């Protein structure tokens, strides 16, 4: 079965995310990500440029994970209030997920460097 670029990208980002959470960004190598994803470093560099490109792509995936909030029409105070409550509940649920907390640690570590 032939692997598509999108399949490879998805596997690479999943592997990078797992390794960043487990080992932290600074302690993760491209070799480890490639091995975990079942790809090569050459393909990783071609797709993402460098480790910062991998991190940026992981961040973009994390942002999209949260971005699925309801975008219903707001046409009254009640619909606005309901949308704000729904957004707040979704935000709190997102922030309290163990993966979000681990991801915040990865981002904090990278920001310090």
Protein Blocks (a to p, Z undefined) as FASTA:
>chain_A
ZZdfklmmmmmmmmmmmmmmmnomklpcfklmmmmnopafklmmmmnopamlmmmmmmmm
mmmmmmmpcfbdcfbfklmmmmmmmmmmmmmmmmmpmklmmmmmmmmmmmmZZ
